[in-house]
Every structure is written in C-alpha cells, then in structure tokens.
Amino acid sequence: MLYAFVRAVLLVPLFRWLFRLRVEGMEHIPQTGPAVIAGNHLSFCDQFLTVTVTRRKITYLCKKEYFTGRGLKGALTRGFFRGCGQIPVDRSGKEAGQAGVEAGLRVLHSGELLGIFPEGTRSHDGRMYKGKVGVAMMALESGAPVIPCAVIGTFEAQPAGRRLPRPAPLTIRFGTPLDFSRYAGMEESREVLRAVTDQIMYAIMKLSEQEYIDRYAAEAKAEATSGATTGATTGVTTGAHAQGTAAREGDPTKAPRRPVAANQSN
C-alpha cells in the first residue's frame, strides 16, 4: 500500500512529468516470477526510475544508514525508502557481502523483482566500473533471469553531492533477459561467477554506452578523493574486456582475464 502511494503520488509525477522520462524495452520485464534488474549506478535517483516505470514492485538492497536516522528527518527518510521498496543491508564487516546475497535471494525466492547495482556504489565520474560477483551468485542460486538496465542522464541531473535533481532529459533502457540456468550448481566457482558478472556488465554497457573501467568503483573513488591520479593508469579505457568476456558462447572459465587496450585488435 505504501509502495503504491509513494510511486503514484511522488515518483511518477516527478520523473514522468517533470523530467519527461523516456522508457525503452519495457517488454523485457516479466509480468510474473522472479527476475534480477541489474543496472548501472550514476546517481542517487537511479533506483527510483525503475520504480517509476514498472508497475510490479521492485525491491532494492540499500545501505542501512538510510534507515537509522533519528528525529523527524530520520523517520521521513525511513518511510520514503520503505515506500520505494528498499530493504536495509549492513555493508560493513566481513559478512556484509553474504548478508546482501541472502537478502536478495529471499526476495527472488518469493517470486519478486530484485533491483541491484553490480558496481556496488555510484560512479564518481560517469564511467562504468567492474561489477561485483554478488549479482552472479544470486542469479545462479535462484535461477532467475537477469535483465540488464541502463539509466542515462541521471549523472547530469543529480551528480554526487547535489541534494535535488535538476531538470534534464532522462532515459531508462531495459535489455533482453540473460539466462544463466546452464551454470546452475556452479556458484562456488569464482571463475564462473566472474565471467557471468562480466557478461551482465557488458550487456548493461551496451545499453548505457558508457566507458568501461576494469576496476572496482570504490577503489577508483577512494583514489579520486585522496587526490591520486586516475585516467590512463586505470588500465583500460573501453568496454573491450567486458565485450570479450560476453562474446564467448562456451565455457565461462575460458573468458579473457586481462583488460584489452583500446587500440588493440581482438
């Protein structure tokens, strides 16, 4: 009830009408059954776009700090995030990753839609970063399809540090569902998990047309914050590594493991 209210009263008017949101590929969202909506992460408002355009409830995993605020502001924040289908996950400590996977699997085993950002955090510079393997774990253990999703324009509308989004053209694209059922029972293989995650990231990258960087976003963000030089030293400047991984049709353990330079032929 709260989810429907927040969606209809707050999110749809904001993104559909004020930002004239463009939606592509809605036919790829299943009407019933579990599925993982895996998307790029450019802005605080990214998850709210998928909630706006899909009538089915999408549950996102988000950091628990959004649910622990005090006073009136804390209560309003908790209510808003719960109304948007968010569930808190503790991202600190050694068991944080497993806790997130378990929370996501509960959603999928209930036959619902799960939203996830495989990069793990927002991009600080608009580029796409290496995905974490939790999305692959959940896809293989649940058997649910993965629907790649790309949001375009949110980095310009609400970059990190901006409290409210500014009017800007926004687009959300859903791609063809990815079926990884042939790898069922292989979720203990790190090579399989890495290769499946790379396939997912490549599918997202094709939709978003972002530059791909073969390293984790949190590491790159920490370096940028501390003043370290990024750019050419990150090792890859295109999505060639993800493309090479996703292009293969055979055993995922045979995926290329090294980044491919932009000027190197495949």
Salt bridges, closest charged atoms under 4 A:
GLU24 OE2 - ARG22 NE 3.02
GLU24 OE1 - ARG173 NE 2.99
GLU27 OE2 - HIS28 NE2 3.71
ASP46 OD2 - HIS41 ND1 2.95
ASP90 OD2 - LYS64 NZ 3.57
ASP125 OD2 - HIS124 NE2 3.56
ASP125 OD2 - ARG127 NE 2.89
ASP198 OD1 - ARG194 NH2 3.17
ASP198 OD2 - HIS241 NE2 3.63
ASP198 OD2 - ARG257 NH1 3.72
GLU211 OE2 - ARG127 NH1 3.79
ASP214 OD1 - HIS241 NE2 3.68
GLU223 OE2 - ARG215 NH2 3.08
